[in-house]
Amino acid sequence: LEHRLIGARSIAELIRLLLDEYKLAFGVEFVTLALLDLELETTRALEADGREDAKWAGLTLLQSPLLLQGLYGQQLQPRLGPFDAVAHGPLFNAGAAGTATATATATTIGSVALLPLSRHGELIGSLHFGSPDPQRYDSASGTQLLERLAALVSVCLESALNLERLKMAGLTDVLTGVHNRRYFQHRCQIEISQARRYQYPLACLFLDIDKFKSVNDSYGHPAGDEVLRTVGQVIQCQLRAGDTIARYGGEEFIVLLPRAPALHAREIAERIRSSIADKTLSAASPNTDPDAKPQAGNTAFGVTISIGLSMLANVDAGRDQELMAERLVAASDKALYRAKQEGRNRVVYEGA
């Protein structure tokens, strides 16, 4: 199992090994894992793997270190002893009062082993074992094996995250910081598969900055780059957790909105459009005379965006997902063309 942990090819595989395989290997009824995810790196990695962290029974991703700091303080050593419903309930997903699962968990666990996961003296997570046997994890027991396990898991987690960072670097647009077209093509098929399986709507937005060439011509390419970065950030801020944004090419962006009916998707698109139209940008004052001296001061300007919206079609289950992805994008691209033809700075729904 140690060799399998070391050889894990992704953070998702590593988490599965910890939550499933180690439960069987140790003969422990309850195994849970809490990981600090301050930059949402683990969240994005699980999403890119086609998984949602909410579906991982026993996994908790924390955006604050306070829970773990309160649990271990300055002593980063395994804690063994009787189960405390108040202190340990949240660690074993038993903190949701009133639920059958929470009640059963809280009344079943007799003793716990809590393993701090740390790198370079900093907490990165916590691994928890729970047993119905009150004597299984006694505070007087030796912890050498558990300390070894905690150290190994900590190193493997750091290594897995570094691998995920390398993967994401190849799937991220360097200029804007959002995903690139390659990532979108991969993610689109995953979202289509999920939408078909669970029978929920999937919307696609194709977005294009209006008259972008004139920005480069008037203010220079550095100003154009800043427009692309700003537009990418504005779009990202209007999206929900689980939505996907990517730079498709040039001044084009593309967005996937799972579980968004057409009306809701259009509302999101309108918020994006109006937010960009209301944004004021600045650039060095334009200089039409190449022989003139540079002028001080900035010029304020704005941009608008046109958006095409399409929805995943209801088709036979046997239809090829790659073909469905192509049709979904083509439909939103067609709607975008209509938005441009009808005057720009608008949202057009293909099918409405």
Summary of the structure (lengths in Angstrom):
residues: 352
radius of gyration: 25.3
end to end distance: 54.8
largest distance: 85.6
contacts: 1101
relative contact order: 0.10
helix: 46%
strand: 22%
